[in-house]
Every structure is written in C-alpha cells, then in structure tokens.
Amino acid sequence: MKIKATKNRWRTWTCSGVLCGVMLLAGCAAPALPHYGPQENFASVATYSRLFDAPPKHTCEAARRALLSQGYLIQGAAPEQVEGTKHFQPDAESHLQVMIRVVCVPEAASGHISLGFVTAVQDRFTLKKVSNSASLGVGAIGSVSLPMTAGSEAMIKVGSETIAEAAFYDSFFDLVRRFLATGDFAQE
C-alpha cells in the first residue's frame, strides 16, 4: 500500500514537472511582443507653435476664421482656444477625421504678442461588414428550412495619430496671419 502511494505521488510530480516544462516551452515559442520606445523627443516647438503680433483672443479669432474658411466645423470656441473638425472619405471603405485644436497664450507682459499652439489629430476609420444568417424552420410541414441572410456595416476606428508634418502647420499659420492682417480687430 505504501509503495502504491509512493508511485502515485511520484507519477503526480512527474506529470506536473512535464506539464510545467511544456508550458514553459510553449511560452518561449510565442512571438515576442513588439517594444515601442518613446514616441516623443521634445526637440523643437517650431512645428506646433508660432508667435503672433496680436493679443491671444485676436489670434484665436483669426484661427477660428482660418478653420471656417477651410470647411472645418467649429466644435468649441473660447477667447483663447478653438477646436474644429473636418471629415474626409478618400475611398468607399475608408473615412478620415481631422481635429485641430488651437490654444493662444500671451507671450509678452503687455499682452500684445501671443503664442499660438496648434495640434492636429487624424483618426482613421474603415468599413467593417458583418453578415448574419438565420434559419426558419416550419414544424408542421416538416424539416423545411429557409435560409435568411442579413448584413450590417459599421465604421471601425483603426488608428489615430498626431499630424507631424511641418508643411501642414506652416500653411495653417500662414492662413492665420492672413486673417490677422485683414481682420478688423482695432475696436476690441
């Protein structure tokens, strides 16, 4: 009896050891997860900001007008902040949304010079088609099944990133400067 219990214990420990070894090897065989290092380097502020020879509320008003002139929908506007979005559909199954946020802060103690910060984020969506099927059985007739299919489509977000191209921001800041030059802000 004692020998049988020892054999069972030995068998249990052996099976446990083999199972642990198999699990360890299976874990080593799995592909390594990708490592993404820091995505930011904080090197230059020149891409996302510019100085303007105007108070912050005038700079943000010019930015609001610049966004409106390009077809952006204004989501929120305050004297020193404005946010707008625009939608694009490059093909039948893709959708892009660009959201631009502008924050205007005073740069000089007098408040006559402002620093405008702009960030643009582009979200990417794709069309996902889902087909559903069902059967209809009529018991009185017998086992007759009529296949019924239905489908649905949904836009699924597949990515989001901050636009980092300097030319994009240069063109926006040039347009803001144009609206500052032509805007009638003198009475304010």
MDAnalysis code that builds the backbone (N, CA, C; Angstrom):
import MDAnalysis as mda
import numpy as np

u = mda.Universe.empty(564, n_residues=188, atom_resindex=np.repeat(np.arange(188), 3), trajectory=True)
u.add_TopologyAttr("name", ["N", "CA", "C"] * 188)
u.add_TopologyAttr("resid", np.arange(1, 189))
u.add_TopologyAttr("resname", ["MET", "LYS", "ILE", "LYS", "ALA", "THR", "LYS", "ASN", "ARG", "TRP", "ARG", "THR", "TRP", "THR", "CYS", "SER", "GLY", "VAL", "LEU", "CYS", "GLY", "VAL", "MET", "LEU", "LEU", "ALA", "GLY", "CYS", "ALA", "ALA", "PRO", "ALA", "LEU", "PRO", "HIS", "TYR", "GLY", "PRO", "GLN", "GLU", "ASN", "PHE", "ALA", "SER", "VAL", "ALA", "THR", "TYR", "SER", "ARG", "LEU", "PHE", "ASP", "ALA", "PRO", "PRO", "LYS", "HIS", "THR", "CYS", "GLU", "ALA", "ALA", "ARG", "ARG", "ALA", "LEU", "LEU", "SER", "GLN", "GLY", "TYR", "LEU", "ILE", "GLN", "GLY", "ALA", "ALA", "PRO", "GLU", "GLN", "VAL", "GLU", "GLY", "THR", "LYS", "HIS", "PHE", "GLN", "PRO", "ASP", "ALA", "GLU", "SER", "HIS", "LEU", "GLN", "VAL", "MET", "ILE", "ARG", "VAL", "VAL", "CYS", "VAL", "PRO", "GLU", "ALA", "ALA", "SER", "GLY", "HIS", "ILE", "SER", "LEU", "GLY", "PHE", "VAL", "THR", "ALA", "VAL", "GLN", "ASP", "ARG", "PHE", "THR", "LEU", "LYS", "LYS", "VAL", "SER", "ASN", "SER", "ALA", "SER", "LEU", "GLY", "VAL", "GLY", "ALA", "ILE", "GLY", "SER", "VAL", "SER", "LEU", "PRO", "MET", "THR", "ALA", "GLY", "SER", "GLU", "ALA", "MET", "ILE", "LYS", "VAL", "GLY", "SER", "GLU", "THR", "ILE", "ALA", "GLU", "ALA", "ALA", "PHE", "TYR", "ASP", "SER", "PHE", "PHE", "ASP", "LEU", "VAL", "ARG", "ARG", "PHE", "LEU", "ALA", "THR", "GLY", "ASP", "PHE", "ALA", "GLN", "GLU"])
u.atoms.positions = np.array([
    [0.818, -1.190, 0.000],
    [0.000, 0.000, 0.000],
    [0.860, 1.250, 0.000],
    [1.927, 1.180, 0.819],
    [2.821, 2.315, 0.905],
    [3.568, 2.520, -0.412],
    [3.945, 1.439, -1.077],
    [4.647, 1.519, -2.358],
    [3.725, 2.113, -3.416],
    [2.458, 1.725, -3.393],
    [1.500, 2.238, -4.357],
    [1.311, 3.751, -4.172],
    [1.223, 4.229, -2.936],
    [1.072, 5.662, -2.661],
    [2.302, 6.428, -3.113],
    [3.482, 5.847, -2.914],
    [4.719, 6.491, -3.345],
    [4.765, 6.582, -4.863],
    [4.358, 5.504, -5.552],
    [4.340, 5.521, -7.017],
    [3.365, 6.584, -7.528],
    [2.194, 6.677, -6.889],
    [1.207, 7.681, -7.309],
    [1.741, 9.099, -7.092],
    [2.410, 9.301, -5.966],
    [2.991, 10.608, -5.692],
    [4.076, 10.928, -6.722],
    [4.912, 9.943, -7.009],
    [5.992, 10.115, -7.986],
    [5.403, 10.419, -9.368],
    [4.362, 9.697, -9.747],
    [3.708, 9.905, -11.035],
    [3.101, 11.316, -11.088],
    [2.476, 11.763, -10.023],
    [1.885, 13.102, -9.969],
    [2.957, 14.176, -10.129],
    [4.075, 14.022, -9.413],
    [5.156, 15.002, -9.516],
    [5.778, 14.992, -10.916],
    [5.930, 13.820, -11.497],
    [6.497, 13.716, -12.843],
    [5.580, 14.387, -13.858],
    [4.293, 14.095, -13.776],
    [3.329, 14.722, -14.705],
    [3.308, 16.235, -14.530],
    [3.358, 16.686, -13.285],
    [3.373, 18.129, -13.020],
    [4.622, 18.769, -13.601],
    [5.760, 18.113, -13.443],
    [7.016, 18.642, -13.980],
    [7.001, 18.700, -15.496],
    [6.505, 17.639, -16.127],
    [6.417, 17.614, -17.597],
    [5.462, 18.701, -18.078],
    [4.330, 18.849, -17.412],
    [3.353, 19.868, -17.788],
    [3.949, 21.270, -17.664],
    [4.666, 21.532, -16.593],
    [5.324, 22.840, -16.417],
    [6.360, 23.073, -17.511],
    [7.116, 22.037, -17.849],
    [8.116, 22.158, -18.906],
    [7.484, 22.459, -20.252],
    [6.386, 21.782, -20.569],
    [5.677, 22.022, -21.833],
    [5.142, 23.448, -21.868],
    [4.576, 23.909, -20.769],
    [4.046, 25.274, -20.719],
    [5.161, 26.299, -20.866],
    [6.299, 26.033, -20.261],
    [7.442, 26.932, -20.372],
    [7.927, 27.006, -21.812],
    [8.044, 25.856, -22.459],
    [8.467, 25.837, -23.860],
    [7.445, 26.505, -24.769],
    [6.175, 26.331, -24.492],
    [5.136, 26.979, -25.294],
    [5.224, 28.492, -25.152],
    [5.528, 28.965, -23.962],
    [5.688, 30.406, -23.751],
    [6.888, 30.955, -24.485],
    [7.957, 30.184, -24.555],
    [9.158, 30.631, -25.269],
    [8.947, 30.627, -26.772],
    [8.059, 29.776, -27.264],
    [7.829, 29.675, -28.699],
    [6.930, 30.794, -29.210],
    [6.185, 31.445, -28.335],
    [5.298, 32.522, -28.757],
    [6.128, 33.704, -29.247],
    [5.622, 34.421, -30.259],
    [6.373, 35.569, -30.751],
    [6.469, 36.654, -29.682],
    [7.587, 37.311, -29.656],
    [7.798, 38.377, -28.674],
    [6.909, 39.567, -29.016],
    [6.380, 40.203, -27.996],
    [5.571, 41.394, -28.208],
    [6.463, 42.530, -28.677],
    [5.979, 43.340, -29.621],
    [6.817, 44.446, -30.086],
    [7.015, 45.471, -28.974],
    [8.196, 46.026, -28.920],
    [8.507, 47.059, -27.932],
    [8.549, 48.400, -28.652],
    [7.730, 49.319, -28.204],
    [7.719, 50.656, -28.774],
    [8.388, 51.579, -27.778],
    [9.487, 52.139, -28.187],
    [10.197, 53.075, -27.334],
    [9.440, 54.390, -27.252],
    [10.014, 55.368, -26.605],
    [9.364, 56.677, -26.514],
    [9.088, 57.239, -27.909],
    [7.871, 57.715, -28.110],
    [7.481, 58.256, -29.405],
    [7.680, 59.770, -29.460],
    [8.160, 60.354, -28.409],
    [8.307, 61.802, -28.323],
    [9.732, 62.142, -27.975],
    [10.232, 63.246, -28.553],
    [11.595, 63.643, -28.206],
    [11.687, 65.079, -27.701],
    [10.608, 65.843, -27.753],
    [10.558, 67.213, -27.241],
    [11.712, 68.070, -27.758],
    [12.056, 67.925, -29.018],
    [13.206, 68.623, -29.580],
    [12.886, 70.059, -29.985],
    [11.792, 70.276, -30.683],
    [11.539, 71.597, -31.234],
    [10.078, 71.975, -31.049],
    [9.842, 73.218, -30.713],
    [8.475, 73.717, -30.612],
    [8.062, 74.433, -31.890],
    [8.977, 74.557, -32.836],
    [8.718, 75.318, -34.053],
    [7.598, 74.721, -34.899],
    [7.411, 73.422, -34.874],
    [6.381, 72.802, -35.707],
    [4.984, 73.176, -35.240],
    [4.745, 73.168, -33.958],
    [3.396, 73.297, -33.420],
    [3.058, 74.673, -32.847],
    [3.944, 75.646, -32.923],
    [3.642, 76.962, -32.350],
    [4.287, 78.076, -33.164],
    [3.667, 79.252, -33.077],
    [4.199, 80.446, -33.729],
    [3.857, 81.663, -32.874],
    [4.702, 82.686, -32.997],
    [4.436, 83.978, -32.359],
    [3.594, 84.832, -33.294],
    [2.654, 85.578, -32.714],
    [1.806, 86.479, -33.485],
    [1.817, 87.847, -32.825],
    [1.819, 88.868, -33.646],
    [1.816, 90.247, -33.171],
    [0.372, 90.689, -32.940],
    [-0.281, 90.023, -31.995],
    [-1.679, 90.303, -31.673],
    [-1.986, 89.689, -30.311],
    [-2.995, 90.213, -29.614],
    [-3.405, 89.604, -28.342],
    [-3.954, 88.190, -28.571],
    [-3.937, 87.352, -27.545],
    [-4.401, 85.969, -27.701],
    [-5.816, 85.832, -28.264],
    [-6.752, 86.659, -27.809],
    [-8.123, 86.490, -28.310],
    [-8.235, 86.853, -29.785],
    [-7.411, 87.787, -30.276],
    [-7.410, 88.109, -31.710],
    [-6.787, 86.966, -32.508],
    [-5.726, 86.388, -31.965],
    [-5.068, 85.266, -32.642],
    [-6.021, 84.080, -32.748],
    [-6.732, 83.771, -31.674],
    [-7.671, 82.645, -31.717],
    [-8.869, 82.944, -32.619],
    [-9.293, 84.187, -32.692],
    [-10.376, 84.539, -33.613],
    [-9.914, 84.375, -35.060],
    [-8.683, 84.772, -35.354],
    [-8.137, 84.567, -36.704],
    [-8.008, 83.075, -37.008],
    [-7.630, 82.275, -36.016],
    [-7.540, 80.820, -36.198],
    [-8.925, 80.229, -36.451],
    [-9.929, 80.713, -35.739],
    [-11.303, 80.244, -35.951],
    [-11.753, 80.545, -37.374],
    [-11.462, 81.750, -37.847],
    [-11.821, 82.129, -39.220],
    [-11.047, 81.300, -40.248],
    [-9.790, 81.010, -39.949],
    [-8.985, 80.178, -40.857],
    [-9.593, 78.777, -40.962],
    [-9.997, 78.206, -39.840],
    [-10.614, 76.880, -39.860],
    [-11.942, 76.902, -40.621],
    [-12.763, 77.907, -40.350],
    [-14.041, 78.019, -41.055],
    [-13.836, 78.162, -42.559],
    [-12.810, 78.902, -42.960],
    [-12.566, 79.119, -44.393],
    [-12.164, 77.840, -45.118],
    [-11.717, 76.842, -44.379],
    [-11.292, 75.575, -44.979],
    [-12.323, 74.457, -44.790],
    [-13.508, 74.809, -44.313],
    [-14.579, 73.827, -44.185],
    [-14.605, 73.062, -42.878],
    [-13.886, 73.515, -41.876],
    [-13.897, 72.839, -40.573],
    [-15.152, 73.228, -39.807],
    [-15.717, 72.272, -39.087],
    [-16.834, 72.537, -38.192],
    [-16.252, 72.915, -36.840],
    [-16.646, 74.057, -36.325],
    [-16.124, 74.508, -35.038],
    [-16.860, 73.757, -33.933],
    [-16.103, 73.005, -33.147],
    [-16.665, 72.201, -32.059],
    [-16.725, 72.985, -30.759],
    [-15.807, 73.891, -30.593],
    [-15.773, 74.692, -29.380],
    [-14.880, 75.897, -29.603],
    [-15.314, 77.028, -29.091],
    [-14.510, 78.238, -29.236],
    [-14.617, 79.047, -27.953],
    [-13.491, 79.526, -27.496],
    [-13.392, 80.405, -26.337],
    [-12.421, 81.512, -26.743],
    [-12.320, 82.576, -25.954],
    [-11.415, 83.659, -26.354],
    [-9.976, 83.204, -26.611],
    [-9.508, 82.183, -25.904],
    [-8.110, 81.775, -26.071],
    [-7.956, 80.312, -26.484],
    [-9.018, 79.727, -27.037],
    [-8.938, 78.348, -27.527],
    [-10.033, 78.111, -28.557],
    [-9.708, 77.340, -29.595],
    [-10.697, 76.977, -30.613],
    [-10.396, 75.555, -31.090],
    [-11.458, 74.836, -31.412],
    [-11.310, 73.449, -31.871],
    [-12.262, 73.206, -33.030],
    [-11.748, 72.582, -34.088],
    [-12.575, 72.283, -35.250],
    [-12.273, 70.913, -35.812],
    [-13.271, 70.338, -36.502],
    [-13.088, 69.026, -37.125],
    [-13.535, 69.071, -38.576],
    [-12.933, 68.183, -39.358],
    [-13.290, 68.049, -40.766],
    [-13.212, 66.570, -41.117],
    [-14.128, 66.117, -41.963],
    [-14.216, 64.709, -42.340],
    [-13.842, 64.546, -43.808],
    [-13.148, 63.453, -44.113],
    [-12.729, 63.134, -45.472],
    [-13.095, 61.681, -45.753],
    [-13.371, 61.371, -47.023],
    [-13.624, 59.989, -47.418],
    [-12.797, 59.704, -48.671],
    [-11.554, 59.232, -48.478],
    [-10.669, 59.003, -49.624],
    [-11.135, 57.885, -50.548],
    [-11.858, 56.900, -50.042],
    [-12.438, 55.853, -50.883],
    [-13.705, 55.334, -50.207],
    [-14.379, 54.408, -50.869],
    [-15.691, 53.953, -50.405],
    [-15.659, 53.260, -49.044],
    [-14.526, 52.706, -48.652],
    [-14.482, 51.949, -47.403],
    [-13.576, 52.567, -46.346],
    [-13.159, 53.807, -46.554],
    [-12.288, 54.488, -45.590],
    [-12.867, 55.851, -45.244],
    [-12.549, 56.288, -44.051],
    [-13.018, 57.587, -43.571],
    [-11.912, 58.181, -42.704],
    [-11.653, 59.468, -42.876],
    [-10.662, 60.173, -42.066],
    [-11.348, 61.331, -41.364],
    [-10.917, 61.608, -40.158],
    [-11.412, 62.764, -39.415],
    [-10.199, 63.505, -38.867],
    [-10.123, 64.798, -39.160],
    [-9.026, 65.621, -38.649],
    [-9.608, 66.584, -37.627],
    [-9.017, 66.603, -36.436],
    [-9.418, 67.521, -35.385],
    [-8.231, 68.443, -35.109],
    [-8.479, 69.744, -35.198],
    [-7.431, 70.736, -34.939],
    [-7.810, 71.523, -33.696],
    [-6.868, 71.633, -32.771],
    [-7.068, 72.420, -31.555],
    [-6.017, 73.522, -31.523],
    [-6.470, 74.758, -31.300],
    [-5.588, 75.922, -31.220],
    [-5.731, 76.527, -29.827],
    [-4.606, 76.767, -29.181],
    [-4.586, 77.433, -27.877],
    [-3.704, 78.661, -28.019],
    [-4.226, 79.818, -27.604],
    [-3.497, 81.083, -27.727],
    [-3.187, 81.619, -26.327],
    [-1.920, 81.881, -26.060],
    [-1.498, 82.376, -24.749],
    [-0.687, 83.653, -24.927],
    [-0.750, 84.565, -23.938],
    [0.058, 85.785, -24.044],
    [1.539, 85.458, -23.915],
    [2.345, 86.110, -24.735],
    [3.787, 85.880, -24.692],
    [4.500, 87.045, -24.016],
    [3.992, 88.243, -24.183],
    [4.606, 89.424, -23.573],
    [3.741, 89.887, -22.400],
    [4.361, 90.593, -21.471],
    [3.635, 91.086, -20.297],
    [2.515, 92.043, -20.701],
    [2.711, 92.782, -21.781],
    [1.696, 93.730, -22.236],
    [0.477, 93.023, -22.829],
    [0.635, 91.766, -23.235],
    [-0.478, 91.016, -23.811],
    [-0.703, 91.283, -25.283],
    [0.188, 92.069, -25.918],
    [0.014, 92.398, -27.342],
    [0.685, 91.394, -28.269],
    [1.421, 90.472, -27.719],
    [2.043, 89.404, -28.507],
    [1.544, 88.084, -27.939],
    [1.180, 87.171, -28.830],
    [0.674, 85.880, -28.357],
    [1.428, 84.740, -29.017],
    [1.356, 83.623, -28.359],
    [1.948, 82.394, -28.867],
    [0.788, 81.447, -29.147],
    [0.694, 81.019, -30.402],
    [-0.373, 80.099, -30.797],
    [0.162, 78.681, -30.890],
    [-0.459, 77.767, -30.166],
    [-0.105, 76.346, -30.209],
    [-1.194, 75.609, -30.983],
    [-0.790, 74.788, -31.934],
    [-1.753, 74.043, -32.744],
    [-1.389, 72.567, -32.724],
    [-2.399, 71.743, -32.555],
    [-2.227, 70.296, -32.641],
    [-3.333, 69.750, -33.529],
    [-2.955, 68.916, -34.481],
    [-3.929, 68.266, -35.360],
    [-3.822, 66.758, -35.178],
    [-4.965, 66.126, -34.970],
    [-5.018, 64.675, -34.791],
    [-5.888, 64.091, -35.899],
    [-5.368, 63.070, -36.562],
    [-6.120, 62.401, -37.630],
    [-6.531, 61.006, -37.167],
    [-7.837, 60.761, -37.197],
    [-8.380, 59.445, -36.870],
    [-8.744, 58.740, -38.170],
    [-8.417, 57.437, -38.256],
    [-8.719, 56.637, -39.445],
    [-9.777, 55.594, -39.091],
    [-10.774, 55.487, -39.961],
    [-11.848, 54.517, -39.788],
    [-11.948, 53.675, -41.050],
    [-12.396, 52.445, -40.899],
    [-12.621, 51.582, -42.053],
    [-13.980, 50.920, -41.908],
    [-14.546, 50.544, -43.046],
    [-15.856, 49.919, -43.060],
    [-15.719, 48.436, -42.745],
    [-16.454, 47.976, -41.757],
    [-16.441, 46.560, -41.403],
    [-17.814, 45.998, -41.738],
    [-17.804, 44.972, -42.577],
    [-19.058, 44.343, -42.981],
    [-19.252, 43.071, -42.169],
    [-20.437, 42.922, -41.615],
    [-20.773, 41.747, -40.816],
    [-22.006, 41.110, -41.442],
    [-21.923, 39.821, -41.725],
    [-23.097, 39.133, -42.266],
    [-23.667, 38.215, -41.196],
    [-24.949, 38.267, -41.071],
    [-25.664, 37.432, -40.107],
    [-26.563, 36.485, -40.888],
    [-26.676, 35.266, -40.443],
    [-27.578, 34.328, -41.111],
    [-28.435, 33.632, -40.066],
    [-29.624, 33.277, -40.485],
    [-30.555, 32.582, -39.601],
    [-31.365, 31.602, -40.439],
    [-31.953, 30.631, -39.801],
    [-32.796, 29.646, -40.491],
    [-34.200, 29.725, -39.926],
    [-35.150, 29.473, -40.787],
    [-36.546, 29.448, -40.368],
    [-37.073, 28.049, -40.620],
    [-37.460, 27.390, -39.596],
    [-37.997, 26.037, -39.738],
    [-39.481, 26.036, -39.462],
    [-40.214, 25.335, -40.280],
    [-41.653, 25.226, -40.093],
    [-41.941, 23.799, -39.645],
    [-42.348, 23.629, -38.412],
    [-42.528, 22.305, -37.823],
    [-43.696, 21.533, -38.393],
    [-44.796, 22.182, -38.745],
    [-45.990, 21.483, -39.230],
    [-45.745, 20.851, -40.593],
    [-44.939, 21.486, -41.414],
    [-44.660, 20.973, -42.758],
    [-43.605, 19.886, -42.705],
    [-42.724, 20.013, -41.817],
    [-41.616, 19.070, -41.723],
    [-40.349, 19.838, -41.450],
    [-39.274, 19.281, -41.884],
    [-37.997, 19.921, -41.616],
    [-37.566, 20.783, -42.800],
    [-38.370, 21.751, -43.138],
    [-38.041, 22.680, -44.221],
    [-37.375, 23.894, -43.595],
    [-36.223, 24.219, -44.099],
    [-35.520, 25.397, -43.614],
    [-35.361, 26.375, -44.753],
    [-35.665, 27.610, -44.475],
    [-35.469, 28.675, -45.454],
    [-34.336, 29.553, -44.944],
    [-33.209, 29.583, -45.648],
    [-32.108, 30.423, -45.166],
    [-32.432, 31.902, -45.344],
    [-32.151, 32.658, -44.311],
    [-32.356, 34.103, -44.359],
    [-31.038, 34.761, -43.977],
    [-30.558, 35.649, -44.822],
    [-29.295, 36.325, -44.530],
    [-29.541, 37.817, -44.414],
    [-28.746, 38.423, -43.589],
    [-28.798, 39.869, -43.408],
    [-27.379, 40.344, -43.152],
    [-27.126, 41.539, -43.522],
    [-25.792, 42.089, -43.307],
    [-25.874, 43.461, -42.686],
    [-24.796, 43.855, -42.049],
    [-24.723, 45.198, -41.482],
    [-23.311, 45.727, -41.672],
    [-23.203, 47.022, -41.662],
    [-21.909, 47.668, -41.835],
    [-21.703, 48.647, -40.694],
    [-20.452, 48.791, -40.300],
    [-20.113, 49.735, -39.235],
    [-18.734, 50.308, -39.513],
    [-18.549, 51.564, -39.144],
    [-17.232, 52.187, -39.259],
    [-16.468, 51.876, -37.977],
    [-15.291, 51.294, -38.137],
    [-14.458, 50.898, -37.010],
    [-13.194, 51.750, -37.015],
    [-12.865, 52.340, -35.870],
    [-11.649, 53.144, -35.758],
    [-10.436, 52.222, -35.784],
    [-9.518, 52.483, -36.724],
    [-8.347, 51.618, -36.861],
    [-7.040, 52.329, -36.523],
    [-7.087, 53.633, -36.306],
    [-5.854, 54.328, -35.958],
    [-6.089, 55.787, -35.653],
    [-5.147, 56.358, -34.934],
    [-5.197, 57.765, -34.571],
    [-3.771, 58.243, -34.385],
    [-3.455, 59.387, -34.964],
    [-2.100, 59.905, -34.800],
    [-2.093, 61.420, -34.909],
    [-1.126, 62.029, -34.243],
    [-0.914, 63.465, -34.352],
    [-0.210, 63.739, -35.669],
    [-0.738, 64.674, -36.425],
    [-0.095, 65.051, -37.684],
    [1.193, 65.779, -37.328],
    [2.308, 65.345, -37.906],
    [3.617, 65.893, -37.542],
    [4.305, 66.612, -38.696],
    [3.653, 66.750, -39.838],
    [4.283, 67.370, -40.998],
    [4.345, 68.886, -40.830],
    [5.545, 69.427, -40.896],
    [5.753, 70.867, -40.713],
    [5.008, 71.678, -41.768],
    [4.931, 71.189, -43.003],
    [4.254, 71.925, -44.080],
    [2.770, 72.126, -43.767],
    [2.140, 71.158, -43.129],
    [0.731, 71.269, -42.738],
    [0.546, 72.456, -41.792],
    [1.394, 72.534, -40.772],
    [1.288, 73.609, -39.784],
    [1.719, 74.949, -40.370],
    [2.745, 74.951, -41.232],
    [3.169, 76.198, -41.879],
    [2.017, 76.819, -42.658],
    [1.299, 76.005, -43.430],
    [0.189, 76.544, -44.224],
    [-0.929, 77.060, -43.318],
    [-1.191, 76.380, -42.201],
    [-2.219, 76.856, -41.276],
    [-1.809, 78.185, -40.647],
    [-0.568, 78.281, -40.168],
    [-0.109, 79.526, -39.541],
    [-0.087, 80.681, -40.545],
    [0.254, 80.412, -41.807],
    [0.204, 81.458, -42.838],
    [-1.220, 81.969, -43.017],
    [-2.183, 81.067, -43.005],
    [-3.579, 81.467, -43.146],
    [-4.040, 82.279, -41.934],
    [-3.616, 81.910, -40.743],
    [-3.950, 82.686, -39.539],
    [-3.369, 84.092, -39.659],
    [-2.123, 84.204, -40.109],
    [-1.506, 85.528, -40.293],
    [-2.294, 86.372, -41.287],
    [-2.768, 85.740, -42.377],
    [-3.561, 86.472, -43.364],
    [-4.847, 87.001, -42.749],
    [-5.510, 86.194, -41.932],
    [-6.741, 86.653, -41.293],
    [-6.458, 87.719, -40.237],
    [-5.321, 87.650, -39.566],
    [-4.950, 88.715, -38.624],
    [-4.711, 90.021, -39.364],
    [-4.085, 89.939, -40.529],
    [-3.782, 91.150, -41.307],
    [-5.044, 91.787, -41.878],
    [-6.036, 90.973, -42.245],
    [-7.247, 91.519, -42.860],
    [-8.385, 91.708, -41.872],
    [-8.262, 91.157, -40.674],
    [-9.337, 91.240, -39.682],
    [-9.447, 92.632, -39.092],
    [-10.672, 93.018, -38.745],
    [-10.917, 94.322, -38.134],
    [-11.039, 94.123, -36.626],
    [-9.866, 94.059, -35.969],
    [-9.843, 93.840, -34.528],
    [-9.546, 95.129, -33.764],
    [-9.442, 96.258, -34.450],
    [-8.993, 97.510, -33.834],
    [-9.946, 97.998, -32.745],
    [-11.263, 97.820, -32.936],
    [-12.214, 98.346, -31.963],
    [-12.289, 97.516, -30.692],
    [-11.705, 96.356, -30.657],
    [-11.810, 95.489, -29.475],
    [-10.801, 95.840, -28.430],
])
